[in-house]
């Protein structure tokens, strides 16, 4: 079975959830890191495929 990696996440530019974007930026200023993890989930369990740090803002 073939599993594809998820594309790298990027927040939408025209986001109606501006409060969420502002809160995320404030959290980053205080030291929060954003990471993406790609998982394979099936009946046998969960497998980590990849992980990496994101630079969203």
mmCIF file of the N, C-alpha and C atoms, coordinates in Angstrom:
data_MODEL
# 
_entry.id   MODEL 
# 
loop_
_atom_site.group_PDB 
_atom_site.id 
_atom_site.type_symbol 
_atom_site.label_atom_id 
_atom_site.label_alt_id 
_atom_site.label_comp_id 
_atom_site.label_asym_id 
_atom_site.label_entity_id 
_atom_site.label_seq_id 
_atom_site.pdbx_PDB_ins_code 
_atom_site.Cartn_x 
_atom_site.Cartn_y 
_atom_site.Cartn_z 
_atom_site.occupancy 
_atom_site.B_iso_or_equiv 
_atom_site.pdbx_formal_charge 
_atom_site.auth_seq_id 
_atom_site.auth_comp_id 
_atom_site.auth_asym_id 
_atom_site.auth_atom_id 
_atom_site.pdbx_PDB_model_num 
ATOM 1   N N  . UNK A 1 1  ? 0.851   -1.188 0.000  1.00 0.00 ? 1  UNK A N  1 
ATOM 2   C CA . UNK A 1 1  ? 0.000   0.000  0.000  1.00 0.00 ? 1  UNK A CA 1 
ATOM 3   C C  . UNK A 1 1  ? 0.893   1.247  0.000  1.00 0.00 ? 1  UNK A C  1 
ATOM 4   N N  . UNK A 1 2  ? 0.538   2.239  -0.763 1.00 0.00 ? 2  UNK A N  1 
ATOM 5   C CA . UNK A 1 2  ? 1.304   3.472  -0.893 1.00 0.00 ? 2  UNK A CA 1 
ATOM 6   C C  . UNK A 1 2  ? 0.745   4.544  0.031  1.00 0.00 ? 2  UNK A C  1 
ATOM 7   N N  . UNK A 1 3  ? 1.621   5.198  0.785  1.00 0.00 ? 3  UNK A N  1 
ATOM 8   C CA . UNK A 1 3  ? 1.226   6.301  1.650  1.00 0.00 ? 3  UNK A CA 1 
ATOM 9   C C  . UNK A 1 3  ? 1.976   7.546  1.217  1.00 0.00 ? 3  UNK A C  1 
ATOM 10  N N  . UNK A 1 4  ? 1.268   8.635  1.038  1.00 0.00 ? 4  UNK A N  1 
ATOM 11  C CA . UNK A 1 4  ? 1.877   9.884  0.606  1.00 0.00 ? 4  UNK A CA 1 
ATOM 12  C C  . UNK A 1 4  ? 2.011   10.832 1.781  1.00 0.00 ? 4  UNK A C  1 
ATOM 13  N N  . UNK A 1 5  ? 3.084   11.590 1.775  1.00 0.00 ? 5  UNK A N  1 
ATOM 14  C CA . UNK A 1 5  ? 3.288   12.601 2.805  1.00 0.00 ? 5  UNK A CA 1 
ATOM 15  C C  . UNK A 1 5  ? 2.291   13.743 2.607  1.00 0.00 ? 5  UNK A C  1 
ATOM 16  N N  . UNK A 1 6  ? 1.834   14.301 3.706  1.00 0.00 ? 6  UNK A N  1 
ATOM 17  C CA . UNK A 1 6  ? 0.942   15.457 3.638  1.00 0.00 ? 6  UNK A CA 1 
ATOM 18  C C  . UNK A 1 6  ? 1.741   16.682 3.189  1.00 0.00 ? 6  UNK A C  1 
ATOM 19  N N  . UNK A 1 7  ? 1.115   17.613 2.467  1.00 0.00 ? 7  UNK A N  1 
ATOM 20  C CA . UNK A 1 7  ? 1.825   18.839 2.096  1.00 0.00 ? 7  UNK A CA 1 
ATOM 21  C C  . UNK A 1 7  ? 2.110   19.672 3.343  1.00 0.00 ? 7  UNK A C  1 
ATOM 22  N N  . UNK A 1 8  ? 3.126   20.504 3.282  1.00 0.00 ? 8  UNK A N  1 
ATOM 23  C CA . UNK A 1 8  ? 3.473   21.375 4.400  1.00 0.00 ? 8  UNK A CA 1 
ATOM 24  C C  . UNK A 1 8  ? 2.333   22.362 4.620  1.00 0.00 ? 8  UNK A C  1 
ATOM 25  N N  . UNK A 1 9  ? 1.919   22.482 5.876  1.00 0.00 ? 9  UNK A N  1 
ATOM 26  C CA . UNK A 1 9  ? 0.812   23.361 6.230  1.00 0.00 ? 9  UNK A CA 1 
ATOM 27  C C  . UNK A 1 9  ? 1.239   24.816 6.109  1.00 0.00 ? 9  UNK A C  1 
ATOM 28  N N  . UNK A 1 10 ? 0.347   25.642 5.618  1.00 0.00 ? 10 UNK A N  1 
ATOM 29  C CA . UNK A 1 10 ? 0.526   27.087 5.666  1.00 0.00 ? 10 UNK A CA 1 
ATOM 30  C C  . UNK A 1 10 ? -0.831  27.709 5.939  1.00 0.00 ? 10 UNK A C  1 
ATOM 31  N N  . UNK A 1 11 ? -0.871  28.692 6.850  1.00 0.00 ? 11 UNK A N  1 
ATOM 32  C CA . UNK A 1 11 ? -2.161  29.308 7.172  1.00 0.00 ? 11 UNK A CA 1 
ATOM 33  C C  . UNK A 1 11 ? -2.701  30.092 5.991  1.00 0.00 ? 11 UNK A C  1 
ATOM 34  N N  . UNK A 1 12 ? -4.020  30.141 5.828  1.00 0.00 ? 12 UNK A N  1 
ATOM 35  C CA . UNK A 1 12 ? -4.593  30.917 4.720  1.00 0.00 ? 12 UNK A CA 1 
ATOM 36  C C  . UNK A 1 12 ? -4.318  32.405 4.887  1.00 0.00 ? 12 UNK A C  1 
ATOM 37  N N  . UNK A 1 13 ? -4.106  33.077 3.782  1.00 0.00 ? 13 UNK A N  1 
ATOM 38  C CA . UNK A 1 13 ? -3.814  34.517 3.819  1.00 0.00 ? 13 UNK A CA 1 
ATOM 39  C C  . UNK A 1 13 ? -5.061  35.306 4.201  1.00 0.00 ? 13 UNK A C  1 
ATOM 40  N N  . UNK A 1 14 ? -6.183  35.018 3.568  1.00 0.00 ? 14 UNK A N  1 
ATOM 41  C CA . UNK A 1 14 ? -7.440  35.707 3.865  1.00 0.00 ? 14 UNK A CA 1 
ATOM 42  C C  . UNK A 1 14 ? -8.250  34.850 4.821  1.00 0.00 ? 14 UNK A C  1 
ATOM 43  N N  . UNK A 1 15 ? -7.898  34.939 6.094  1.00 0.00 ? 15 UNK A N  1 
ATOM 44  C CA . UNK A 1 15 ? -8.525  34.088 7.102  1.00 0.00 ? 15 UNK A CA 1 
ATOM 45  C C  . UNK A 1 15 ? -9.558  34.880 7.886  1.00 0.00 ? 15 UNK A C  1 
ATOM 46  N N  . UNK A 1 16 ? -10.807 34.432 7.894  1.00 0.00 ? 16 UNK A N  1 
ATOM 47  C CA . UNK A 1 16 ? -11.823 35.128 8.692  1.00 0.00 ? 16 UNK A CA 1 
ATOM 48  C C  . UNK A 1 16 ? -11.607 34.935 10.190 1.00 0.00 ? 16 UNK A C  1 
ATOM 49  N N  . UNK A 1 17 ? -10.703 34.062 10.557 1.00 0.00 ? 17 UNK A N  1 
ATOM 50  C CA . UNK A 1 17 ? -10.417 33.783 11.967 1.00 0.00 ? 17 UNK A CA 1 
ATOM 51  C C  . UNK A 1 17 ? -9.214  34.594 12.441 1.00 0.00 ? 17 UNK A C  1 
ATOM 52  N N  . UNK A 1 18 ? -9.246  35.884 12.236 1.00 0.00 ? 18 UNK A N  1 
ATOM 53  C CA . UNK A 1 18 ? -8.107  36.750 12.569 1.00 0.00 ? 18 UNK A CA 1 
ATOM 54  C C  . UNK A 1 18 ? -7.712  36.642 14.042 1.00 0.00 ? 18 UNK A C  1 
ATOM 55  N N  . UNK A 1 19 ? -8.668  36.405 14.928 1.00 0.00 ? 19 UNK A N  1 
ATOM 56  C CA . UNK A 1 19 ? -8.344  36.266 16.347 1.00 0.00 ? 19 UNK A CA 1 
ATOM 57  C C  . UNK A 1 19 ? -7.425  35.066 16.583 1.00 0.00 ? 19 UNK A C  1 
ATOM 58  N N  . UNK A 1 20 ? -7.649  33.997 15.845 1.00 0.00 ? 20 UNK A N  1 
ATOM 59  C CA . UNK A 1 20 ? -6.820  32.804 15.988 1.00 0.00 ? 20 UNK A CA 1 
ATOM 60  C C  . UNK A 1 20 ? -5.399  33.093 15.510 1.00 0.00 ? 20 UNK A C  1 
ATOM 61  N N  . UNK A 1 21 ? -5.276  33.784 14.377 1.00 0.00 ? 21 UNK A N  1 
ATOM 62  C CA . UNK A 1 21 ? -3.962  34.132 13.841 1.00 0.00 ? 21 UNK A CA 1 
ATOM 63  C C  . UNK A 1 21 ? -3.220  35.033 14.819 1.00 0.00 ? 21 UNK A C  1 
ATOM 64  N N  . UNK A 1 22 ? -3.891  36.029 15.376 1.00 0.00 ? 22 UNK A N  1 
ATOM 65  C CA . UNK A 1 22 ? -3.251  36.926 16.346 1.00 0.00 ? 22 UNK A CA 1 
ATOM 66  C C  . UNK A 1 22 ? -2.797  36.161 17.578 1.00 0.00 ? 22 UNK A C  1 
ATOM 67  N N  . UNK A 1 23 ? -3.622  35.240 18.066 1.00 0.00 ? 23 UNK A N  1 
ATOM 68  C CA . UNK A 1 23 ? -3.261  34.446 19.241 1.00 0.00 ? 23 UNK A CA 1 
ATOM 69  C C  . UNK A 1 23 ? -2.058  33.551 18.948 1.00 0.00 ? 23 UNK A C  1 
ATOM 70  N N  . UNK A 1 24 ? -2.011  32.968 17.752 1.00 0.00 ? 24 UNK A N  1 
ATOM 71  C CA . UNK A 1 24 ? -0.891  32.110 17.376 1.00 0.00 ? 24 UNK A CA 1 
ATOM 72  C C  . UNK A 1 24 ? 0.402   32.927 17.280 1.00 0.00 ? 24 UNK A C  1 
ATOM 73  N N  . UNK A 1 25 ? 0.326   34.121 16.722 1.00 0.00 ? 25 UNK A N  1 
ATOM 74  C CA . UNK A 1 25 ? 1.507   34.976 16.628 1.00 0.00 ? 25 UNK A CA 1 
ATOM 75  C C  . UNK A 1 25 ? 2.002   35.369 18.018 1.00 0.00 ? 25 UNK A C  1 
ATOM 76  N N  . UNK A 1 26 ? 1.070   35.696 18.898 1.00 0.00 ? 26 UNK A N  1 
ATOM 77  C CA . UNK A 1 26 ? 1.433   36.064 20.270 1.00 0.00 ? 26 UNK A CA 1 
ATOM 78  C C  . UNK A 1 26 ? 2.085   34.882 20.988 1.00 0.00 ? 26 UNK A C  1 
ATOM 79  N N  . UNK A 1 27 ? 1.546   33.687 20.793 1.00 0.00 ? 27 UNK A N  1 
ATOM 80  C CA . UNK A 1 27 ? 2.118   32.488 21.406 1.00 0.00 ? 27 UNK A CA 1 
ATOM 81  C C  . UNK A 1 27 ? 3.536   32.239 20.885 1.00 0.00 ? 27 UNK A C  1 
ATOM 82  N N  . UNK A 1 28 ? 3.759   32.459 19.588 1.00 0.00 ? 28 UNK A N  1 
ATOM 83  C CA . UNK A 1 28 ? 5.106   32.278 19.024 1.00 0.00 ? 28 UNK A CA 1 
ATOM 84  C C  . UNK A 1 28 ? 6.081   33.269 19.642 1.00 0.00 ? 28 UNK A C  1 
ATOM 85  N N  . UNK A 1 29 ? 5.636   34.514 19.839 1.00 0.00 ? 29 UNK A N  1 
ATOM 86  C CA . UNK A 1 29 ? 6.491   35.523 20.468 1.00 0.00 ? 29 UNK A CA 1 
ATOM 87  C C  . UNK A 1 29 ? 6.910   35.100 21.870 1.00 0.00 ? 29 UNK A C  1 
ATOM 88  N N  . UNK A 1 30 ? 6.080   34.294 22.521 1.00 0.00 ? 30 UNK A N  1 
ATOM 89  C CA . UNK A 1 30 ? 6.366   33.826 23.872 1.00 0.00 ? 30 UNK A CA 1 
ATOM 90  C C  . UNK A 1 30 ? 7.102   32.486 23.880 1.00 0.00 ? 30 UNK A C  1 
ATOM 91  N N  . UNK A 1 31 ? 7.462   31.974 22.687 1.00 0.00 ? 31 UNK A N  1 
ATOM 92  C CA . UNK A 1 31 ? 8.289   30.789 22.630 1.00 0.00 ? 31 UNK A CA 1 
ATOM 93  C C  . UNK A 1 31 ? 7.639   29.526 22.090 1.00 0.00 ? 31 UNK A C  1 
ATOM 94  N N  . UNK A 1 32 ? 6.369   29.577 21.713 1.00 0.00 ? 32 UNK A N  1 
ATOM 95  C CA . UNK A 1 32 ? 5.713   28.392 21.161 1.00 0.00 ? 32 UNK A CA 1 
ATOM 96  C C  . UNK A 1 32 ? 6.338   28.010 19.825 1.00 0.00 ? 32 UNK A C  1 
ATOM 97  N N  . UNK A 1 33 ? 6.558   26.719 19.638 1.00 0.00 ? 33 UNK A N  1 
ATOM 98  C CA . UNK A 1 33 ? 7.044   26.212 18.359 1.00 0.00 ? 33 UNK A CA 1 
ATOM 99  C C  . UNK A 1 33 ? 5.903   25.483 17.661 1.00 0.00 ? 33 UNK A C  1 
ATOM 100 N N  . UNK A 1 34 ? 5.868   25.575 16.333 1.00 0.00 ? 34 UNK A N  1 
ATOM 101 C CA . UNK A 1 34 ? 4.866   24.873 15.523 1.00 0.00 ? 34 UNK A CA 1 
ATOM 102 C C  . UNK A 1 34 ? 5.548   23.726 14.798 1.00 0.00 ? 34 UNK A C  1 
ATOM 103 N N  . UNK A 1 35 ? 4.981   22.537 14.952 1.00 0.00 ? 35 UNK A N  1 
ATOM 104 C CA . UNK A 1 35 ? 5.518   21.346 14.311 1.00 0.00 ? 35 UNK A CA 1 
ATOM 105 C C  . UNK A 1 35 ? 4.416   20.653 13.536 1.00 0.00 ? 35 UNK A C  1 
ATOM 106 N N  . UNK A 1 36 ? 4.785   20.046 12.436 1.00 0.00 ? 36 UNK A N  1 
ATOM 107 C CA . UNK A 1 36 ? 3.852   19.217 11.676 1.00 0.00 ? 36 UNK A CA 1 
ATOM 108 C C  . UNK A 1 36 ? 4.290   17.775 11.833 1.00 0.00 ? 36 UNK A C  1 
ATOM 109 N N  . UNK A 1 37 ? 3.316   16.884 12.048 1.00 0.00 ? 37 UNK A N  1 
ATOM 110 C CA . UNK A 1 37 ? 3.612   15.458 12.043 1.00 0.00 ? 37 UNK A CA 1 
ATOM 111 C C  . UNK A 1 37 ? 2.710   14.788 11.019 1.00 0.00 ? 37 UNK A C  1 
ATOM 112 N N  . UNK A 1 38 ? 3.263   13.853 10.284 1.00 0.00 ? 38 UNK A N  1 
ATOM 113 C CA . UNK A 1 38 ? 2.507   13.076 9.309  1.00 0.00 ? 38 UNK A CA 1 
ATOM 114 C C  . UNK A 1 38 ? 2.437   11.651 9.837  1.00 0.00 ? 38 UNK A C  1 
ATOM 115 N N  . UNK A 1 39 ? 1.222   11.145 9.969  1.00 0.00 ? 39 UNK A N  1 
ATOM 116 C CA . UNK A 1 39 ? 0.987   9.829  10.551 1.00 0.00 ? 39 UNK A CA 1 
ATOM 117 C C  . UNK A 1 39 ? 0.294   8.904  9.563  1.00 0.00 ? 39 UNK A C  1 
ATOM 118 N N  . UNK A 1 40 ? 0.551   7.625  9.697  1.00 0.00 ? 40 UNK A N  1 
ATOM 119 C CA . UNK A 1 40 ? -0.216  6.592  8.992  1.00 0.00 ? 40 UNK A CA 1 
ATOM 120 C C  . UNK A 1 40 ? -1.079  5.926  10.058 1.00 0.00 ? 40 UNK A C  1 
ATOM 121 N N  . UNK A 1 41 ? -2.380  5.943  9.857  1.00 0.00 ? 41 UNK A N  1 
ATOM 122 C CA . UNK A 1 41 ? -3.307  5.361  10.818 1.00 0.00 ? 41 UNK A CA 1 
ATOM 123 C C  . UNK A 1 41 ? -4.082  4.253  10.123 1.00 0.00 ? 41 UNK A C  1 
ATOM 124 N N  . UNK A 1 42 ? -4.042  3.066  10.728 1.00 0.00 ? 42 UNK A N  1 
ATOM 125 C CA . UNK A 1 42 ? -4.804  1.946  10.181 1.00 0.00 ? 42 UNK A CA 1 
ATOM 126 C C  . UNK A 1 42 ? -5.238  1.021  11.324 1.00 0.00 ? 42 UNK A C  1 
ATOM 127 N N  . UNK A 1 43 ? -5.792  -0.118 11.010 1.00 0.00 ? 43 UNK A N  1 
ATOM 128 C CA . UNK A 1 43 ? -6.294  -1.037 12.036 1.00 0.00 ? 43 UNK A CA 1 
ATOM 129 C C  . UNK A 1 43 ? -5.180  -1.579 12.930 1.00 0.00 ? 43 UNK A C  1 
ATOM 130 N N  . UNK A 1 44 ? -3.952  -1.603 12.425 1.00 0.00 ? 44 UNK A N  1 
ATOM 131 C CA . UNK A 1 44 ? -2.839  -2.112 13.216 1.00 0.00 ? 44 UNK A CA 1 
ATOM 132 C C  . UNK A 1 44 ? -2.301  -1.082 14.207 1.00 0.00 ? 44 UNK A C  1 
ATOM 133 N N  . UNK A 1 45 ? -2.606  0.193  13.993 1.00 0.00 ? 45 UNK A N  1 
ATOM 134 C CA . UNK A 1 45 ? -2.129  1.233  14.898 1.00 0.00 ? 45 UNK A CA 1 
ATOM 135 C C  . UNK A 1 45 ? -1.769  2.509  14.173 1.00 0.00 ? 45 UNK A C  1 
ATOM 136 N N  . UNK A 1 46 ? -0.867  3.254  14.794 1.00 0.00 ? 46 UNK A N  1 
ATOM 137 C CA . UNK A 1 46 ? -0.429  4.553  14.268 1.00 0.00 ? 46 UNK A CA 1 
ATOM 138 C C  . UNK A 1 46 ? 1.079   4.498  14.073 1.00 0.00 ? 46 UNK A C  1 
ATOM 139 N N  . UNK A 1 47 ? 1.540   4.987  12.918 1.00 0.00 ? 47 UNK A N  1 
ATOM 140 C CA . UNK A 1 47 ? 2.969   5.011  12.618 1.00 0.00 ? 47 UNK A CA 1 
ATOM 141 C C  . UNK A 1 47 ? 3.373   6.436  12.251 1.00 0.00 ? 47 UNK A C  1 
ATOM 142 N N  . UNK A 1 48 ? 4.440   6.907  12.865 1.00 0.00 ? 48 UNK A N  1 
ATOM 143 C CA . UNK A 1 48 ? 4.978   8.224  12.535 1.00 0.00 ? 48 UNK A CA 1 
ATOM 144 C C  . UNK A 1 48 ? 5.728   8.134  11.216 1.00 0.00 ? 48 UNK A C  1 
ATOM 145 N N  . UNK A 1 49 ? 5.310   8.929  10.225 1.00 0.00 ? 49 UNK A N  1 
ATOM 146 C CA . UNK A 1 49 ? 5.967   8.945  8.927  1.00 0.00 ? 49 UNK A CA 1 
ATOM 147 C C  . UNK A 1 49 ? 7.034   10.030 8.842  1.00 0.00 ? 49 UNK A C  1 
ATOM 148 N N  . UNK A 1 50 ? 6.728   11.197 9.401  1.00 0.00 ? 50 UNK A N  1 
ATOM 149 C CA . UNK A 1 50 ? 7.646   12.331 9.300  1.00 0.00 ? 50 UNK A CA 1 
ATOM 150 C C  . UNK A 1 50 ? 7.243   13.393 10.299 1.00 0.00 ? 50 UNK A C  1 
ATOM 151 N N  . UNK A 1 51 ? 8.195   14.235 10.692 1.00 0.00 ? 51 UNK A N  1 
ATOM 152 C CA . UNK A 1 51 ? 7.900   15.399 11.523 1.00 0.00 ? 51 UNK A CA 1 
ATOM 153 C C  . UNK A 1 51 ? 8.929   16.481 11.233 1.00 0.00 ? 51 UNK A C  1 
ATOM 154 N N  . UNK A 1 52 ? 8.489   17.745 11.326 1.00 0.00 ? 52 UNK A N  1 
ATOM 155 C CA . UNK A 1 52 ? 9.392   18.849 11.070 1.00 0.00 ? 52 UNK A CA 1 
ATOM 156 C C  . UNK A 1 52 ? 8.801   20.139 11.618 1.00 0.00 ? 52 UNK A C  1 
ATOM 157 N N  . UNK A 1 53 ? 9.682   21.064 11.940 1.00 0.00 ? 53 UNK A N  1 
ATOM 158 C CA . UNK A 1 53 ? 9.285   22.359 12.483 1.00 0.00 ? 53 UNK A CA 1 
ATOM 159 C C  . UNK A 1 53 ? 8.763   23.247 11.361 1.00 0.00 ? 53 UNK A C  1 
ATOM 160 N N  . UNK A 1 54 ? 7.700   23.984 11.652 1.00 0.00 ? 54 UNK A N  1 
ATOM 161 C CA . UNK A 1 54 ? 7.109   24.918 10.691 1.00 0.00 ? 54 UNK A CA 1 
ATOM 162 C C  . UNK A 1 54 ? 7.487   26.352 11.060 1.00 0.00 ? 54 UNK A C  1 
ATOM 163 N N  . UNK A 1 55 ? 7.653   27.191 10.080 1.00 0.00 ? 55 UNK A N  1 
ATOM 164 C CA . UNK A 1 55 ? 7.860   28.621 10.278 1.00 0.00 ? 55 UNK A CA 1 
ATOM 165 C C  . UNK A 1 55 ? 6.658   29.334 9.681  1.00 0.00 ? 55 UNK A C  1 
ATOM 166 N N  . UNK A 1 56 ? 5.600   29.450 10.482 1.00 0.00 ? 56 UNK A N  1 
ATOM 167 C CA . UNK A 1 56 ? 4.331   29.974 9.966  1.00 0.00 ? 56 UNK A CA 1 
ATOM 168 C C  . UNK A 1 56 ? 4.289   31.493 9.911  1.00 0.00 ? 56 UNK A C  1 
ATOM 169 N N  . UNK A 1 57 ? 4.896   32.148 10.845 1.00 0.00 ? 57 UNK A N  1 
ATOM 170 C CA . UNK A 1 57 ? 4.756   33.610 10.908 1.00 0.00 ? 57 UNK A CA 1 
ATOM 171 C C  . UNK A 1 57 ? 6.121   34.259 10.968 1.00 0.00 ? 57 UNK A C  1 
# 
